[in-house]
Structures are given as structure tokens and as C-alpha cells.
Amino acid sequence: MAKVDLSHRKQAPMPSGPMHAHEARIDDALVRRLLAAQFPNWADLPLKRVESSGTVNAIYRLGADLAVRLPRIPEGAGDVDKEWEWLPRLAPLLPFAIPEILAVGAPGEGYPWPWAVLRWLDGELPVSGRLTDAGALAADLGGFVRALQQVDLPGGPPAYRGGPLASVDDATRSAIAELHGTIDTTAATAAWEAALRAPLWTGPPAWVHSDLMPMNLLTRQGCLTAVLDFGTVGTGDPACDLIAAWNLLPAEVRPTFRHAVGTDDATWARGRGWALSMALLQLPYYRTTNPAIAANAEHVIREVLGDLD
């Protein structure tokens, strides 16, 4: 496979038809054929595609209690095997529900990658600015992040965003240049450089989710119920899991989140840097293809720059 720019690992376009050069064409008929060929006991259940701003997987609800998830692009093809290995080991150690894979399907019927049948998780996606109980959600998210960091499972894979911020410096500065005239690039550059100056992580690698975007969280009555999509999970610098402080939570409850995580100043500064970098990369990339992600990116940039005023 050709080398892929990992700054866009979870940021493939969300078109109505394939735009990625290697994007799989997925429709109801394909999913029906895959189920009939490999899991006929589920093949006749009601099937409905789930509308989502997610960019890596196509999700179908299968009956009342199941979901089918199929990678849409090559970068997501390895997620199924990783989750099959690690989710059952992580689940008993975490305070909130995470996906449970019931079966892994093989490539077939013209579809090129592994795919999965999971247990359906109920809940609502949280929306920044419309949280029912921001304080409770901040405490819940902080508790999840802390519990994940405290997991003691040896041999974990390197986390997708578990390395130093410097690993995305070139891509972040390129995005800032591309956004000239759209955002305050002077303030964004100063904020990014401040994050780069934060002391590096010197502790042991911690377990991190690496992609705690609002679309990967489920809530009920304002409280966290589940965390989704562990394709980026692994071990590394815990800073990347602090991004929820800026991509979802309002400023007044960030201290609640930080206290629940129990993080130090340097890690908090690096986490803010990860939130800013992700948003800067997402905004020009998604401006015309995925309005939901672009809007969240604009929100994050405002929140981070406002945090440093």
C-alpha cells in the first residue's frame, strides 16, 4: 500500500459516492449479500443505514440489537482486527460501554476488507452548545479518560496520536497557511508554538482512545453512556485524549473535566495543542465535503484561541 498521510487517518471525505481513490462502494444490497453468504442467521433482519458524519466506516443497524460496520477506505481496514483483539480485554476495565464485536466477516461479494457485526449501543450524539448537563458530561468523560489511562494491559499497539506534537508540526503549519484570511493565523501560530514548547511526556505509555470526537460518544439525559470507534486505540502520550475539553465541553466545565482526569499542566497544554492541530487540519480538508466536521473545527479553533486570550 502507498504511504498515507496519517494526519488524515480519520479524515477521509464524506461524499455521496466514492471520492477516495480506493473507497469501497457500499449499499444495502452489498450488506445483504455479505450477511447471506457469511452469517445467514442474521441475513433476514431489518437493515437500515445509519446517517453519520463519520468518515471511515459505513454503519448499518441490523434488527433491534445489532449493527454492521464496514470500512469505506483502506486506512480503516485494519481497525476490525485491532478491535477484535483489544475491545474484549478493555471492556471490563472501563466505566462506560464500548463496542462489542460479535462476529468478523471476511472480504467477499466484491467487498475488499474485513467487516464486523457488533451489538447495537443506544444513545444520542452530544452536540457542543446544546448539552443537557455539561458538568455531568465533563465528569463522565474525565472519568473515562482516567480509567483508560490506568489500564494495565501490556503489549498494546502504538496509539494513532500517541506521539509528540512535533510529529504533526509540518502538516499543522501548512494548514495554518492554507487558512490565511479565514482565521487569525497569527494567533493560531502563536497558540501552536506554545503547545510545542510544553514539556514532552516522560512517563510510561498510557492507553488512549486517540479520537474522542463528539461523533464517537453516546449520551442519555446528558450523561455519557458509551464511547465508540476504537480503531485508533493504543498506548502513548495521554495528552491526545484531552481534546474533548475543546471540541465538546464549554469553558466553564473544563476544570471539572481536567480534575476528573487528574492531568498536569504540561499534558493539558499538549492536549490543547492536539485539539488545535486536529481542527486546523480538518477545516480546509472538510470545508466543502463534510459541513458537520468543518463546523466543529471552527468551534475548536475559537475555543482554543479564546482559552489563551
N, C-alpha and C positions, 0 to 999 in steps of 0.2 A: 504494500500500500504506500502511496506517496506520503511524504511528510505533511502533517496537518498543523496549521497554526492553532495551538492549544488555547489561545486567548478567545477563540470562538467555539470551544468544545461544546458548550451548552447554548450556542447562539446561532444555530442554523436558521435560515429564513422560514417563515410560516406561510407559504403560498397556498393557493387552492390546488395547484398541480405541481409536479416536481420542478424545482428550480436548481437545487443542488445537483451537481453533475452525476452523482451516484445515488440520488434519492429513490427509494423504493415507491412504487405505485401501490397504494393500499386502499382497498374499498371493501364494502360489506361482502361482496361475492368472494374475494380472496380469503377473508377471515373465515367464512363459512366452509370453503374448500379445505383450508388448513385444519379446522376443527373436525370435519368429517373424516379426513384422512388419518388424523393422529389421535384425536380424543372424541370418538363418536358418541360417547355418553353425554357430552355437552353440546353436541352439534345442533340439536333442535331447540335449544333455549332461545328466548328472545335476545336480539342483538341490536345495540344502538351505539353509534359513535358518540363519544364524549367531546363536546366542543371545548377547546383549551387553547391558551396562548403558548403552551409548551412547544418546544421546537425540535425535540429529539425523538419522541415517541408518539405513535398513534394509539389512542386508548379507546376501547370499546367496553361498554357494560354488557355483561353476559348473564341473562336471567336476573334474579334479585340479589344474588350473593357473590357474583364473580366478575372479574374484569379480564380482558385480553389486552396485552401491551406488546406492541410491535415496534422495534426501532425503525425509524424512517431513513436514517443516514448511517454511513459506515462507522462514524465516530461513536455511535451508541450501541454498536453490535456486541461489544464486549461486556456491556453492563449486565446482561442477563446472567452470565456465568459468575460474575463477581457477586451479584446479589444472591444468587442461589447458594454460594459458598458462605457468605458472611451474614446475611439477614437472620437466619435461624440462630446464629450464635450471639448476635447483638440484641435481638428482641427481648430476651428475659432480663437484660441488664438495663433497659431503658424505661422511663416512667410513662411514656406515651406509645400508642400503637405505631408500628411501622409496617410496610408491606410484607405480606406473606405469600411467597410463590408456592403454588400448589403443583404446578407441572411446567416443564420446559419443553417447548416444541422445537423441532428441527427445521432447517430450511426445506422448502418444498413448494409445489404448486406455482413455481416461478418466483417465490419469495426467497431472498438470498441469505437470511441471517437467523440465528436463534430468536425465539419469541417466548412469551410466558403467559400462563393463566394464573391470576392472583385472586386472593379473597378481596371482595369489594369493601372499601372503607367509606363510611358515610361521613358527611361533614360539609362545611362551607368554606370557600376560599376567603381568607381575610383580605380586606381592601384598605390600604392606607388612607387615613382621613375619615373612614367610616367604621371604626372599630367599636364594638359594643361595650367592651370593658378593657381599655388599653392597658391599665395597670395589671389586671389579672393575666392578660396575654403576655405582657413583658415578664412577669414572674414565671409563667409556664415555660416560655421559650428559654429563659435563662436557666431554669432547672433542667431542661432537656440538654442544652449545650454542656452544662457542667457534668451531667450524668454521662454523656457520651465521652467527654474528655477523661473521665475517671475509669472508663472501661479498661480492663486489663486482659486483652487478648493479644498474644504475641503473633508476629508474622503478618501483620496487616499490610496491605499494599500502600504505596505512597499515595497520599491524598492528592486530588487534582489541583487544589490550590494550597497545598501544604508547604510549599517552598517559600523563599524570601520574596518580598515585593519587587526586588530588583529584577526578578525573572520576567516581569511584565513591564519594565520601565520603557523600553523602546516602543512597544505597542501603545502604552498609555500616552506617551508624549506625541506619538503620531496622531492619536485620536484627538488630543487637545488641539493640535494644529488644524485638523480637519474641521473642528467645531468653531474655528475663529469666526466671529461675527454672530454666533448663535448663543454662546455662553461667555461669561467673563473668564477668558483664557488666562489672564494674568493671575487672578485669584485661584483658578484651578491648578495652575502650575505651582504656585506657592503652597497650596494645600498638599499636592502630590509630593513635592520635595520635602515638606515637613514630615510626611509619613515615611519617606525613605530614610530620614535621619533617625527614626526611632530605633532603639537597640534591637538587635536580632534576637530571635528565640534561641535560648541556650539550654532549655530543659529537654527532657526526653520527648520523642514524638508522641503526640496525643491523637486520639481518634477524633476525626472531624467529618461532618457531612459534606462540606465544601460548596453547597449550593442552596443555602437557606433563603430562597426567594419566596415571596408570598404565594406563588403558584404551587409551591411544594409543601404547603401547610394546610391542615384542615382544622376547623374550629366548630364549636357548637355553643351557642349562647355566649359568645365572646371568649370562651376558653379553648385552649389548644386541645385537640383530641388525637391528632396523628401527624406524622412527618413522612413525606413521600419522597420517591426518587433518590435512591442511594447509589446511583451509578458513579458518583464522584467520591464516594466514601473512602476513607483511608486514614493514614496517620501522618502527622507533620506538625507545623506551627499551628496552634489553636486559634490564631487571630482571624482566620478566614470565616469562622462561624459567628463572628460578631456583626456580620453585615446586616442582620435583621434590625439592628439598632437604628439604621438609617433607611433601609428600604421598606420598612413597615411601621416601626414604632414612632410615635410623636416624641418630641424632645423632652417633654415633661416626665415621661416614664422611662427614659433611657437609664437614669440612675437605678431604677428598680431592676431592669434587665442586667445591668453591669454588676450590681450587688449579688443577684442570684447566680451569675456565672462565677463571680469571685476573681475577676481578672485584674492585672496590674496596669499601670499607666502605659508602658511600652506596648503591651499587647493590644490595649484599647486603641492606641494611635495607629498600629499596623492594621487593625480591623477596619478603622475608618478609611485607611488607605485602600484596602481591598474593596470596600463599598464604592469608593470614588472611582477606582480603576475600572471596575466592572461596569459602572454606569457610563463612564466616558467611552468605553469600547462599544457598549450596546447602542448608545444614542445614534451615532451616524450609521451603524450597521442595520438598525431596525427602523429607521425613521419612516421609511415608506412601505415596509413589509410586515411589521408587527406593531401596531399602534399601542397595544397594552404594555409591551416591554419598553417601548420608547418613552411612554408617559411615565412609567416607573423610574426610568433612568433620569429623566429631567427632575423628578421629585428628589431622587437621591442626591443629585448634584446640588440642588438648592439646600437640602438638609445638611450636607457635609460642609458646604461653604458657610452656611448660617451658623453651624456649630463652632466655626473658627473665627467668627467676627469678634 
